[in-house]
Amino acid sequence: MSIQLNGDTRIIAPDLPESVSYAIDDVTRDLGKAFTADAHGDHGDIRLRFADLADEQYAVRVDGNDLLLEAGDDLGFIYGLYAISRSVLGVTDLWFWNDQHIEPADGIDLDDDFRLESTRDAVRYKGFFINDEVLLEDWSVDNDPELPWRRAFETILRLGGNTAIPGSGQRGEPHLPLARRMGLYINQHHATPLGAKLFSEAYPGVSPKWPEDRERFEALWRQGIEDNLGGRTIWTLGFRGQGDSPFWSSDPRYTTDEARGEVMSEVIRRQYDMVRELDPNAPCSVYLYGESMDLYRKGLLRFPDDVIKIWSDNGFGRMVSRRQHNDNPRIDAMPDAADHGRNGIYYHASFYDLQAANHITQLCVDPRNVAAELERVLANGGNDLWIINSSNIKPHVFMLDLIARLWREGHADVDAAEYEYAARYFGGTVVTEGRKEPEETYHGDVDAPDVNVMRTVVDCLEGYWQAAVPYGPNWDDKAGEQFFNHVPRMLAVQFMRDRDAADPDLKWMCDNGGIMAHSLADQVAYYRSLCEPGAARYRELARRDEIAVLQVEGENPRAARLMRDSLLLQARLYRHCVQGALMLCRSLQDAFDGHWRHAFYHAGLAREEYLAADHAMRSREHGKWRGFWRNDCLTDVKQTALVLESLMGYLRAIGDGPHYYQWKRDFLYPAWEKDVMVIMNMENHETDQEIFAAMKATWQD
């Protein structure tokens, strides 16, 4: 015996919380994708029923002629509905970001013994911090700027998450109500404890002091608590300065660690008591970040045992303190297994540091190191809360998928995860509930569908990790695309500012490599030594990925398009950005030697590479993705091109100014006329780009 789901299947639900209605709408949409519109007949419906199950748990089974979903709370129903969508209808967790195409069927038969049952996840609270969300904020789908956020929150829930920080600071406030309505816990940023207004926002011009302004602070905290009651909240406790800095930066009376720890401990305890008065059972957390981690390690920061301590990685996947400017102490930030309190993490799939991180491309460290690091977090008791910086989601989907596997299952076989990801999103294989496949399938069974495509995708993924440029001795010292945009801009600007002096803000780069750089020329030479082999590797990676896409296109055009949108795009971004960085080094070294024409020319070649990187992104804006890459304003490869344009003007001024006629004669006049100096020039002066084009015509084959 069996039942069939088909185009007539409906979702039948009792009176349920609003949050479940969003998942019902989503799965109703998925039913419309999964089945042909003109196929009708006997069918089962999907019925929802309350049952005595633990929070967030569900059970799905065939019951008579229907598919019955039982749960005890709204999140149980939500997860169960998405489990049906994933396991029965074949709609994947990242369907939206990876443009999944569902081939509709007339119907799907389910045997009477069909079952789906949830299990407890390895991490209690988990989800995304949608941070540095400049691409999402500038983009709309179907002319609806809120729809990308709707899909982002759906993705968290599909992956088994239950929390969100819905944007950066005040930019996230407009999206907070939607996240609440969809059933997510709202987490709060470390700079805005209790979701309250910053003191300086409420009292402009007043320098805050503790304890003198205690009443004002408490009024803001109470208002923040009251504003956020009525929905799920993980309350953030803490006390920082008004510019996301230590509080003593604006109140220098506190000069000792003991005094600082005493104030922060007092404030956190007061905030905790205020939360408990109005929301007695809600989870609370404290970020051990920067100065707070140092004070806690010294035993000077105290708070109740049930407050979750949030430890933070360095932005590159390693549980050590982050590098700030030139200071990189790499203090251990791994939860302590001997600490019997509650622990969690703030972990970056994406990071923005104006130095070397990844923002528009995925994390460059080997995912095996990421998996091992997160498994260590769990082994050390860090299983209460995971806040994952997802940034704009789309560039980071593989790593987010891997991290979600870890927060569900507590471990991850990266080789298996890569093949499974390739099968789901490129190979056309529908993966069963539990997100696993038989080993022989995702490790290359010759009878598996599109197995050649799967192998090709895995090769491209592996090639990406292997091509990464190391800038230090540690496994997490791998350069993201910011290293090939912010550093070149710094070198170029420093050359124009003072070409003899080293840029003090680049000391960290040379320190990481164990290099003593006494001048800008030393910094440029060292940076070039990193870029040169990296440029060769990325040229080869892009070449291989381009060939791979062409090979896949004949078998699976949709997989080829997704490869162009993701794997090949990031390879092209690095190929152009690293080559541009290398050309900048050549330009500056030419300039140090007084070869102004060649310096100008190589700066022009560098500029072209960054324009090509911007074009690579914009060329992948098809369908719903139109405009997605337009607001690349953090890495901002087009800004790098603008800085190089300024450098070209500076170099030309030195080498051809102030009268600007010699380069014109050298590259635009016939040989017999170059040295005939009756009059300097007979035509308008060319722009920098026109002179550069003339140089290219002369010097390039």
DRENDRENTOR-52163 format. One line per 10 residues: number of its first residue (from 1); their letters; for each residue x, z, y of C-alpha. Coordinates in nm, 2 decimals, padded with zeros to 4 digits. Example, Ala and Ser with C-alpha at 12.3 -4.5 7.8 and 13.67 -1.06 7.14 Angstrom:
1 = as = 01.23,00.78,-00.45 ~ 01.37,00.71,-00.11
***
This chain:
1 = msiqlngdtr = 00.00,00.00,00.00 ~ 00.11,-00.06,00.36 ~ -00.02,-00.09,00.71 ~ 00.05,-00.36,00.96 ~ 00.13,-00.34,01.33 ~ 00.05,-00.66,01.52 ~ -00.07,-00.79,01.85 ~ -00.39,-00.59,01.82 ~ -00.21,-00.26,01.78 ~ -00.29,00.00,02.05
11 = iiapdlpesv = -00.15,00.34,02.14 ~ -00.42,00.60,02.11 ~ -00.34,00.93,02.27 ~ -00.51,01.26,02.36 ~ -00.50,01.40,02.71 ~ -00.12,01.43,02.76 ~ 00.12,01.51,03.05 ~ 00.19,01.23,03.30 ~ 00.55,01.20,03.16 ~ 00.42,01.07,02.83
21 = syaiddvtrd = 00.22,00.80,03.01 ~ 00.54,00.63,03.12 ~ 00.67,00.61,02.76 ~ 00.33,00.48,02.65 ~ 00.35,00.21,02.91 ~ 00.70,00.12,02.80 ~ 00.61,00.10,02.43 ~ 00.29,-00.10,02.51 ~ 00.52,-00.35,02.69 ~ 00.74,-00.35,02.38
31 = lgkaftadah = 00.44,-00.42,02.16 ~ 00.37,-00.72,02.38 ~ 00.73,-00.85,02.33 ~ 00.74,-00.78,01.95 ~ 00.42,-00.97,01.85 ~ 00.28,-01.31,01.90 ~ -00.02,-01.31,02.13 ~ -00.24,-01.53,01.90 ~ -00.19,-01.34,01.57 ~ -00.48,-01.11,01.49
41 = gdhgdirlrf = -00.62,-00.94,01.19 ~ -00.63,-00.60,01.02 ~ -00.40,-00.37,01.20 ~ -00.29,-00.01,01.24 ~ -00.28,00.17,01.57 ~ -00.02,00.42,01.69 ~ -00.19,00.76,01.72 ~ -00.04,01.06,01.90 ~ -00.14,01.41,01.79 ~ -00.02,01.76,01.88
51 = adladeqyav = 00.14,01.95,01.60 ~ 00.33,02.28,01.55 ~ 00.68,02.13,01.61 ~ 00.97,02.27,01.81 ~ 01.03,02.14,02.16 ~ 01.16,01.79,02.19 ~ 01.10,01.72,01.81 ~ 00.88,01.46,01.66 ~ 00.76,01.33,01.32 ~ 00.63,00.98,01.26
61 = rvdgndllle = 00.45,00.87,00.93 ~ 00.18,00.64,00.80 ~ -00.15,00.82,00.80 ~ -00.44,00.62,00.66 ~ -00.45,00.29,00.84 ~ -00.24,00.41,01.14 ~ 00.10,00.51,01.24 ~ 00.08,00.88,01.34 ~ 00.32,01.04,01.59 ~ 00.32,01.42,01.60
71 = agddlgfiyg = 00.50,01.64,01.85 ~ 00.47,01.97,02.02 ~ 00.56,01.88,02.37 ~ 00.58,01.59,02.60 ~ 00.95,01.51,02.53 ~ 00.88,01.51,02.16 ~ 00.61,01.25,02.22 ~ 00.85,01.05,02.45 ~ 01.14,01.05,02.20 ~ 00.90,00.96,01.92
81 = lyaisrsvlg = 00.75,00.67,02.10 ~ 01.10,00.53,02.18 ~ 01.20,00.59,01.82 ~ 00.91,00.37,01.71 ~ 01.01,00.11,01.96 ~ 01.37,00.11,01.84 ~ 01.32,00.14,01.47 ~ 01.00,-00.05,01.41 ~ 00.98,-00.30,01.70 ~ 01.36,-00.36,01.73
91 = vtdlwfwndq = 01.38,-00.28,02.10 ~ 01.72,-00.13,02.17 ~ 01.81,00.16,02.39 ~ 02.00,-00.06,02.64 ~ 01.76,-00.35,02.62 ~ 01.72,-00.37,02.99 ~ 02.09,-00.37,03.08 ~ 02.19,-00.61,02.80 ~ 01.90,-00.86,02.84 ~ 01.78,-00.82,02.49
101 = hiepadgidl = 01.56,-01.10,02.37 ~ 01.29,-01.01,02.11 ~ 01.17,-01.29,01.89 ~ 00.80,-01.21,01.84 ~ 00.65,-01.19,01.49 ~ 00.29,-01.21,01.37 ~ 00.31,-00.86,01.24 ~ 00.53,-00.58,01.09 ~ 00.44,-00.42,00.77 ~ 00.51,-00.05,00.71
111 = dddfrlestr = 00.50,00.11,00.36 ~ 00.30,00.43,00.31 ~ 00.61,00.63,00.27 ~ 00.75,00.52,00.61 ~ 00.90,00.82,00.79 ~ 01.08,00.89,01.12 ~ 01.18,01.25,01.19 ~ 01.39,01.39,01.47 ~ 01.69,01.62,01.42 ~ 01.85,01.86,01.66
121 = davrykgffi = 02.10,01.70,01.89 ~ 02.46,01.84,01.92 ~ 02.41,01.91,02.29 ~ 02.11,02.09,02.44 ~ 02.09,01.94,02.79 ~ 02.24,01.60,02.85 ~ 02.19,01.30,03.08 ~ 02.33,01.09,03.36 ~ 02.45,01.16,03.71 ~ 02.37,00.82,03.87
131 = ndevlledws = 02.66,00.86,04.12 ~ 02.82,00.61,04.36 ~ 02.51,00.40,04.30 ~ 02.58,00.14,04.56 ~ 02.49,-00.15,04.34 ~ 02.15,00.00,04.22 ~ 02.06,00.10,04.58 ~ 02.10,-00.26,04.71 ~ 01.92,-00.43,04.42 ~ 01.55,-00.47,04.33
141 = vdndpelpwr = 01.38,-00.61,04.02 ~ 01.06,-00.81,04.07 ~ 01.09,-00.73,04.44 ~ 01.05,-00.36,04.35 ~ 01.36,-00.14,04.46 ~ 01.23,00.15,04.25 ~ 01.21,-00.04,03.92 ~ 01.59,-00.02,03.85 ~ 01.56,00.35,03.88 ~ 01.25,00.35,03.65
151 = rafetilrlg = 01.46,00.16,03.39 ~ 01.76,00.40,03.44 ~ 01.55,00.70,03.36 ~ 01.39,00.52,03.07 ~ 01.75,00.46,02.94 ~ 01.84,00.82,02.96 ~ 01.53,00.91,02.75 ~ 01.58,00.63,02.50 ~ 01.94,00.76,02.44 ~ 01.80,01.10,02.37
161 = gntaipgsgq = 01.89,01.25,02.71 ~ 01.68,01.49,02.90 ~ 01.85,01.55,03.24 ~ 01.93,01.35,03.55 ~ 02.10,01.38,03.88 ~ 01.91,01.09,04.04 ~ 02.16,00.97,04.29 ~ 02.43,01.10,04.53 ~ 02.33,01.38,04.76 ~ 02.05,01.29,05.00
171 = rgephlplar = 02.05,00.93,04.87 ~ 01.91,01.07,04.54 ~ 01.62,01.25,04.70 ~ 01.38,00.95,04.70 ~ 01.42,00.90,04.33 ~ 01.39,01.27,04.23 ~ 01.00,01.27,04.21 ~ 01.01,00.98,03.97 ~ 01.27,01.14,03.74 ~ 01.05,01.46,03.74
181 = rmglyinqhh = 00.73,01.26,03.66 ~ 00.91,01.10,03.36 ~ 00.98,01.44,03.21 ~ 01.35,01.48,03.29 ~ 01.52,01.80,03.39 ~ 01.67,01.77,03.74 ~ 02.02,01.88,03.76 ~ 02.19,01.95,04.10 ~ 02.52,01.84,04.25 ~ 02.79,02.11,04.29
191 = atplgaklfs = 02.78,02.05,04.67 ~ 02.41,02.12,04.70 ~ 02.34,02.45,04.50 ~ 01.97,02.51,04.43 ~ 01.89,02.17,04.58 ~ 01.89,02.34,04.92 ~ 01.98,02.18,05.25 ~ 02.34,02.22,05.36 ~ 02.38,02.49,05.62 ~ 02.52,02.25,05.87
201 = eaypgvspkw = 02.23,02.02,05.82 ~ 01.98,02.30,05.90 ~ 02.19,02.46,06.17 ~ 02.40,02.18,06.34 ~ 02.69,02.31,06.55 ~ 02.69,02.65,06.39 ~ 03.00,02.74,06.18 ~ 02.87,02.93,05.88 ~ 03.00,03.27,05.79 ~ 02.94,03.51,05.50
211 = pedrerfeal = 02.80,03.78,05.51 ~ 02.70,03.73,05.88 ~ 02.47,03.44,05.80 ~ 02.34,03.58,05.48 ~ 01.98,03.57,05.59 ~ 02.00,03.21,05.70 ~ 02.17,03.11,05.37 ~ 01.91,03.29,05.16 ~ 01.62,03.13,05.36 ~ 01.77,02.78,05.27
221 = wrqgiednlg = 01.82,02.88,04.91 ~ 01.46,03.01,04.88 ~ 01.32,02.70,05.03 ~ 01.53,02.49,04.79 ~ 01.39,02.69,04.49 ~ 01.03,02.66,04.61 ~ 01.07,02.29,04.68 ~ 01.19,02.23,04.32 ~ 00.95,02.45,04.14 ~ 00.68,02.28,03.93
231 = grtiwtlgfr = 00.92,02.06,03.73 ~ 01.21,02.10,03.49 ~ 01.52,02.21,03.68 ~ 01.87,02.31,03.58 ~ 01.96,02.53,03.88 ~ 02.31,02.48,04.02 ~ 02.47,02.80,04.16 ~ 02.78,02.81,04.38 ~ 02.92,02.84,04.73 ~ 03.13,02.56,04.88
241 = gqgdspfwss = 03.21,02.46,05.24 ~ 03.00,02.21,05.43 ~ 03.22,01.91,05.36 ~ 03.23,01.95,04.98 ~ 03.54,02.17,05.03 ~ 03.63,02.54,04.98 ~ 03.42,02.77,05.19 ~ 03.73,02.93,05.34 ~ 03.83,02.60,05.50 ~ 03.57,02.68,05.77
251 = dpryttdear = 03.60,03.06,05.74 ~ 03.97,03.13,05.72 ~ 03.93,03.51,05.72 ~ 03.94,03.50,05.34 ~ 04.31,03.46,05.27 ~ 04.35,03.60,04.92 ~ 04.22,03.48,04.58 ~ 04.06,03.82,04.53 ~ 03.86,03.81,04.85 ~ 03.75,03.45,04.78
261 = gevmsevirr = 03.65,03.53,04.43 ~ 03.45,03.83,04.55 ~ 03.25,03.63,04.80 ~ 03.17,03.35,04.55 ~ 03.08,03.60,04.28 ~ 02.84,03.79,04.52 ~ 02.68,03.46,04.63 ~ 02.63,03.33,04.28 ~ 02.48,03.66,04.16 ~ 02.23,03.65,04.46
271 = qydmvreldp = 02.13,03.29,04.39 ~ 02.09,03.37,04.02 ~ 01.86,03.67,04.10 ~ 01.65,03.45,04.34 ~ 01.60,03.18,04.07 ~ 01.50,03.45,03.81 ~ 01.24,03.58,04.06 ~ 01.06,03.25,04.08 ~ 01.16,03.06,03.76 ~ 01.25,03.33,03.51
281 = napcsvylyg = 01.35,03.12,03.21 ~ 01.51,02.82,03.37 ~ 01.87,02.73,03.28 ~ 02.14,02.79,03.55 ~ 02.49,02.64,03.58 ~ 02.81,02.68,03.78 ~ 03.06,02.40,03.83 ~ 03.41,02.51,03.75 ~ 03.56,02.25,03.98 ~ 03.86,02.27,04.21
291 = esmdlyrkgl = 03.89,02.61,04.36 ~ 03.62,02.76,04.14 ~ 03.80,02.68,03.82 ~ 04.12,02.83,03.95 ~ 03.94,03.15,04.04 ~ 03.77,03.17,03.71 ~ 04.09,03.11,03.51 ~ 04.24,03.41,03.71 ~ 03.94,03.63,03.61 ~ 03.83,03.65,03.98
301 = lrfpddviki = 03.50,03.46,03.95 ~ 03.22,03.64,03.77 ~ 02.86,03.56,03.69 ~ 02.59,03.64,03.42 ~ 02.67,03.53,03.06 ~ 02.37,03.30,03.04 ~ 02.49,03.08,03.33 ~ 02.63,02.75,03.19 ~ 02.99,02.69,03.30 ~ 03.04,02.32,03.37
311 = wsdngfgrmv = 03.40,02.21,03.31 ~ 03.50,01.87,03.46 ~ 03.73,01.60,03.34 ~ 03.98,01.42,03.57 ~ 03.78,01.10,03.61 ~ 03.98,00.92,03.34 ~ 03.84,01.09,03.03 ~ 04.07,01.39,03.00 ~ 03.96,01.75,03.03 ~ 04.21,01.84,03.29
321 = srrqhndnpr = 04.18,01.90,03.67 ~ 04.15,01.58,03.87 ~ 04.42,01.44,04.09 ~ 04.34,01.49,04.46 ~ 04.56,01.29,04.70 ~ 04.91,01.35,04.58 ~ 04.84,01.68,04.40 ~ 04.80,01.64,04.03 ~ 04.85,01.97,03.85 ~ 04.65,01.86,03.54
331 = idampdaadh = 04.52,02.22,03.48 ~ 04.35,02.25,03.15 ~ 03.97,02.22,03.19 ~ 03.87,02.23,02.83 ~ 03.60,02.49,02.75 ~ 03.75,02.80,02.58 ~ 03.64,02.86,02.22 ~ 03.71,03.23,02.27 ~ 03.47,03.24,02.57 ~ 03.13,03.36,02.43
341 = grngiyyhas = 02.93,03.24,02.73 ~ 02.76,02.91,02.77 ~ 02.96,02.59,02.84 ~ 02.91,02.23,02.94 ~ 03.09,01.94,03.10 ~ 03.08,01.70,03.38 ~ 03.24,01.38,03.24 ~ 03.30,01.04,03.39 ~ 03.22,00.70,03.24 ~ 03.28,00.58,03.59
351 = fydlqaanhi = 03.48,00.74,03.88 ~ 03.57,00.66,04.24 ~ 03.90,00.80,04.37 ~ 04.04,00.53,04.60 ~ 04.35,00.53,04.38 ~ 04.33,00.41,04.02 ~ 03.98,00.47,03.87 ~ 03.72,00.23,03.74 ~ 03.39,00.17,03.92 ~ 03.28,-00.19,03.86
361 = tqlcvdprnv = 03.44,-00.21,03.52 ~ 03.43,00.02,03.22 ~ 03.67,00.30,03.15 ~ 04.01,00.16,03.05 ~ 04.12,00.43,02.81 ~ 04.09,00.38,02.44 ~ 03.74,00.50,02.33 ~ 03.90,00.68,02.04 ~ 04.06,00.91,02.29 ~ 03.73,00.97,02.46
371 = aaelervlan = 03.56,01.05,02.12 ~ 03.84,01.29,02.03 ~ 03.82,01.46,02.36 ~ 03.45,01.51,02.35 ~ 03.46,01.63,01.99 ~ 03.71,01.89,02.11 ~ 03.47,01.99,02.38 ~ 03.20,02.05,02.11 ~ 03.45,02.24,01.89 ~ 03.52,02.47,02.18
381 = ggndlwiins = 03.16,02.55,02.24 ~ 03.08,02.30,02.52 ~ 02.74,02.20,02.39 ~ 02.50,02.35,02.64 ~ 02.50,02.08,02.91 ~ 02.66,01.73,02.94 ~ 02.64,01.56,03.28 ~ 02.78,01.21,03.24 ~ 02.87,01.01,03.56 ~ 02.71,00.68,03.48
391 = snikphvfml = 02.75,00.52,03.82 ~ 02.56,00.19,03.82 ~ 02.51,00.19,03.44 ~ 02.54,-00.18,03.37 ~ 02.92,-00.21,03.39 ~ 02.95,00.10,03.16 ~ 02.69,00.05,02.89 ~ 02.93,00.05,02.59 ~ 03.09,00.38,02.69 ~ 02.76,00.53,02.77
401 = dliarlwreg = 02.62,00.43,02.43 ~ 02.93,00.59,02.27 ~ 02.89,00.91,02.47 ~ 02.52,00.93,02.38 ~ 02.61,00.90,02.02 ~ 02.84,01.20,02.06 ~ 02.58,01.41,02.24 ~ 02.33,01.34,01.96 ~ 02.54,01.35,01.65 ~ 02.85,01.55,01.76
411 = hadvdaaeye = 03.10,01.30,01.63 ~ 03.17,00.93,01.65 ~ 03.35,00.67,01.44 ~ 03.46,00.44,01.71 ~ 03.53,00.14,01.48 ~ 03.17,00.18,01.35 ~ 03.03,00.22,01.69 ~ 03.20,-00.10,01.81 ~ 03.06,-00.30,01.53 ~ 02.72,-00.14,01.56
421 = yaaryfggtv = 02.71,-00.21,01.93 ~ 02.81,-00.57,01.87 ~ 02.54,-00.60,01.60 ~ 02.27,-00.46,01.83 ~ 02.34,-00.65,02.15 ~ 02.52,-00.96,02.04 ~ 02.47,-01.02,01.67 ~ 02.10,-01.00,01.65 ~ 02.09,-00.72,01.39 ~ 01.81,-00.47,01.43
431 = vtegrkepee = 01.96,-00.12,01.35 ~ 01.74,00.14,01.18 ~ 01.65,00.49,01.32 ~ 01.96,00.71,01.35 ~ 02.14,00.41,01.51 ~ 02.35,00.34,01.20 ~ 02.38,00.05,00.96 ~ 02.51,00.02,00.61 ~ 02.89,00.02,00.63 ~ 02.92,-00.31,00.47
441 = tyhgdvdapd = 02.71,-00.47,00.74 ~ 02.88,-00.35,01.05 ~ 03.23,-00.38,00.89 ~ 03.18,-00.75,00.83 ~ 02.96,-00.84,00.53 ~ 02.97,-01.22,00.51 ~ 02.60,-01.23,00.47 ~ 02.52,-01.03,00.78 ~ 02.35,-01.22,01.06 ~ 02.60,-01.36,01.32
451 = vnvmrtvvdc = 02.89,-01.17,01.16 ~ 03.13,-01.40,01.34 ~ 02.98,-01.32,01.67 ~ 03.00,-00.94,01.59 ~ 03.37,-00.97,01.50 ~ 03.44,-01.18,01.81 ~ 03.27,-00.92,02.03 ~ 03.47,-00.63,01.88 ~ 03.79,-00.83,01.93 ~ 03.70,-00.87,02.30
461 = legywqaavp = 03.63,-00.49,02.33 ~ 03.95,-00.40,02.16 ~ 04.15,-00.65,02.38 ~ 04.02,-00.48,02.69 ~ 04.16,-00.14,02.59 ~ 04.49,-00.29,02.48 ~ 04.54,-00.48,02.81 ~ 04.50,-00.18,03.03 ~ 04.79,-00.10,03.26 ~ 04.95,00.24,03.21
471 = ygpnwddkag = 05.07,00.41,03.53 ~ 05.19,00.73,03.38 ~ 05.29,00.90,03.05 ~ 04.95,01.03,02.94 ~ 04.69,00.85,02.74 ~ 04.44,00.88,03.03 ~ 04.69,00.73,03.28 ~ 04.52,00.38,03.26 ~ 04.45,00.19,03.57 ~ 04.10,00.08,03.66
481 = eqffnhvprm = 04.02,-00.19,03.90 ~ 04.06,00.04,04.20 ~ 04.44,00.05,04.13 ~ 04.45,-00.33,04.20 ~ 04.24,-00.31,04.52 ~ 04.30,00.02,04.70 ~ 04.67,00.03,04.63 ~ 04.73,-00.33,04.76 ~ 04.53,-00.25,05.07 ~ 04.74,00.06,05.13
491 = lavqfmrdrd = 05.07,-00.13,05.08 ~ 04.96,-00.41,05.32 ~ 04.83,-00.17,05.59 ~ 05.15,00.04,05.56 ~ 05.36,-00.28,05.60 ~ 05.17,-00.36,05.92 ~ 05.19,00.00,06.04 ~ 05.55,00.08,05.96 ~ 05.73,-00.14,05.71 ~ 06.04,00.09,05.69
501 = aadpdlkwmc = 05.85,00.40,05.58 ~ 05.70,00.48,05.25 ~ 05.32,00.53,05.25 ~ 05.29,00.91,05.20 ~ 04.95,00.86,05.03 ~ 05.11,00.67,04.75 ~ 05.35,00.94,04.64 ~ 05.12,01.02,04.35 ~ 05.17,00.67,04.20 ~ 05.55,00.69,04.20
511 = dnggimahsl = 05.55,01.05,04.08 ~ 05.33,00.96,03.78 ~ 05.60,00.71,03.68 ~ 05.89,00.94,03.75 ~ 06.01,00.72,04.03 ~ 06.17,00.84,04.36 ~ 06.05,00.60,04.63 ~ 06.22,00.65,04.96 ~ 06.08,00.35,05.13 ~ 05.79,00.11,05.13
521 = adqvayyrsl = 06.01,-00.15,04.96 ~ 06.07,00.10,04.68 ~ 05.70,00.15,04.64 ~ 05.63,-00.22,04.64 ~ 05.90,-00.28,04.38 ~ 05.77,-00.01,04.15 ~ 05.41,-00.13,04.19 ~ 05.52,-00.48,04.11 ~ 05.69,-00.36,03.79 ~ 05.35,-00.23,03.68
531 = cepgaaryre = 05.15,-00.54,03.78 ~ 05.38,-00.80,03.63 ~ 05.33,-00.73,03.26 ~ 04.97,-00.63,03.34 ~ 04.90,-00.97,03.50 ~ 05.03,-01.15,03.19 ~ 04.82,-00.94,02.96 ~ 04.50,-00.99,03.16 ~ 04.56,-01.37,03.19 ~ 04.59,-01.37,02.81
541 = larrdeiavl = 04.28,-01.15,02.77 ~ 04.07,-01.38,03.00 ~ 04.19,-01.69,02.81 ~ 04.10,-01.54,02.47 ~ 03.76,-01.42,02.60 ~ 03.69,-01.76,02.75 ~ 03.76,-01.92,02.41 ~ 03.56,-01.66,02.23 ~ 03.26,-01.73,02.45 ~ 03.28,-02.10,02.39
551 = qvegenpraa = 03.30,-02.04,02.01 ~ 03.00,-01.80,02.02 ~ 02.79,-02.04,02.24 ~ 02.73,-02.28,01.95 ~ 02.60,-02.00,01.72 ~ 02.42,-01.78,01.97 ~ 02.37,-01.89,02.33 ~ 02.22,-01.56,02.43 ~ 02.51,-01.37,02.30 ~ 02.75,-01.60,02.49
561 = rlmrdslllq = 02.56,-01.54,02.81 ~ 02.58,-01.16,02.76 ~ 02.95,-01.20,02.69 ~ 03.00,-01.39,03.02 ~ 02.80,-01.11,03.20 ~ 03.00,-00.83,03.06 ~ 03.32,-00.87,02.85 ~ 03.44,-01.19,03.01 ~ 03.34,-01.08,03.36 ~ 03.55,-00.77,03.34
571 = arlyrhcvqg = 03.84,-00.97,03.20 ~ 03.81,-01.21,03.49 ~ 03.80,-00.93,03.74 ~ 04.12,-00.78,03.61 ~ 04.29,-01.12,03.58 ~ 04.22,-01.20,03.94 ~ 04.27,-00.85,04.09 ~ 04.60,-00.79,03.90 ~ 04.73,-01.14,03.99 ~ 04.63,-01.08,04.35
581 = almlcrslqd = 04.82,-00.75,04.35 ~ 05.12,-00.92,04.20 ~ 05.11,-01.19,04.47 ~ 05.08,-00.93,04.74 ~ 05.40,-00.77,04.60 ~ 05.58,-01.10,04.62 ~ 05.45,-01.15,04.97 ~ 05.58,-00.82,05.09 ~ 05.91,-00.86,04.92 ~ 05.95,-01.20,05.08
591 = afdghwrhaf = 05.87,-01.04,05.42 ~ 06.13,-00.76,05.36 ~ 06.38,-01.05,05.32 ~ 06.26,-01.22,05.63 ~ 06.11,-01.52,05.44 ~ 05.80,-01.53,05.66 ~ 05.66,-01.86,05.54 ~ 05.67,-01.76,05.17 ~ 05.54,-01.41,05.26 ~ 05.24,-01.58,05.44
601 = yhaglareey = 05.19,-01.82,05.15 ~ 05.19,-01.55,04.88 ~ 04.96,-01.34,05.09 ~ 04.73,-01.64,05.09 ~ 04.75,-01.68,04.72 ~ 04.67,-01.31,04.68 ~ 04.37,-01.35,04.91 ~ 04.24,-01.63,04.70 ~ 04.26,-01.42,04.38 ~ 04.04,-01.15,04.53
611 = laadhamrsr = 03.79,-01.41,04.66 ~ 03.78,-01.54,04.30 ~ 03.71,-01.19,04.17 ~ 03.42,-01.16,04.41 ~ 03.30,-01.50,04.30 ~ 03.32,-01.40,03.94 ~ 03.08,-01.12,04.00 ~ 02.84,-01.31,04.21 ~ 02.83,-01.60,03.96 ~ 02.68,-01.37,03.70
621 = ehgkwrgfwr = 02.37,-01.29,03.92 ~ 02.11,-01.48,03.73 ~ 01.74,-01.39,03.67 ~ 01.67,-01.03,03.74 ~ 02.04,-00.97,03.82 ~ 02.02,-01.17,04.15 ~ 02.19,-00.96,04.41 ~ 02.32,-00.69,04.17 ~ 02.69,-00.73,04.27 ~ 02.63,-00.80,04.63
631 = ndcltdvkqt = 02.69,-00.44,04.75 ~ 03.03,-00.39,04.58 ~ 03.14,-00.17,04.87 ~ 03.35,00.10,04.70 ~ 03.61,-00.10,04.50 ~ 03.51,-00.39,04.74 ~ 03.73,-00.68,04.62 ~ 03.60,-00.89,04.92 ~ 03.74,-00.62,05.15 ~ 04.08,-00.66,04.98
641 = alvleslmgy = 04.06,-01.03,05.06 ~ 03.99,-00.94,05.43 ~ 04.28,-00.71,05.45 ~ 04.51,-00.98,05.31 ~ 04.36,-01.22,05.57 ~ 04.47,-00.97,05.83 ~ 04.82,-00.95,05.67 ~ 04.84,-01.33,05.68 ~ 04.77,-01.32,06.05 ~ 05.04,-01.05,06.10
651 = lraigdgphy = 05.30,-01.24,05.90 ~ 05.23,-01.56,06.09 ~ 05.26,-01.39,06.42 ~ 05.61,-01.27,06.32 ~ 05.72,-01.59,06.16 ~ 05.55,-01.85,06.38 ~ 05.44,-01.67,06.70 ~ 05.40,-01.65,06.98 ~ 05.37,-02.02,07.03 ~ 05.26,-02.12,06.68
661 = yqwkrdflyp = 05.40,-02.47,06.65 ~ 05.69,-02.47,06.40 ~ 05.49,-02.42,06.08 ~ 05.25,-02.69,06.20 ~ 05.54,-02.93,06.24 ~ 05.69,-02.82,05.90 ~ 05.38,-02.87,05.69 ~ 05.15,-03.11,05.88 ~ 05.39,-03.36,06.05 ~ 05.57,-03.64,05.87
671 = awekdvmvim = 05.94,-03.59,05.80 ~ 06.06,-03.82,06.07 ~ 05.86,-03.64,06.34 ~ 05.94,-03.28,06.25 ~ 06.25,-03.26,06.45 ~ 06.14,-03.48,06.74 ~ 06.07,-03.22,07.01 ~ 05.93,-03.43,07.30 ~ 05.63,-03.20,07.31 ~ 05.56,-02.90,07.08
681 = nmenhetdqe = 05.22,-03.01,06.95 ~ 04.95,-03.27,07.03 ~ 04.66,-03.11,06.86 ~ 04.47,-02.77,06.86 ~ 04.64,-02.50,06.67 ~ 04.54,-02.47,06.31 ~ 04.38,-02.15,06.17 ~ 04.57,-01.94,05.92 ~ 04.37,-02.09,05.64 ~ 04.44,-02.44,05.75
691 = ifaamkatwq = 04.81,-02.37,05.76 ~ 04.79,-02.20,05.42 ~ 04.61,-02.51,05.28 ~ 04.89,-02.73,05.42 ~ 05.15,-02.50,05.25 ~ 04.96,-02.53,04.92 ~ 04.96,-02.91,04.94 ~ 05.34,-02.90,04.99 ~ 05.44,-02.63,04.75 ~ 05.20,-02.66,04.47
701 = d = 05.22,-02.93,04.21
***
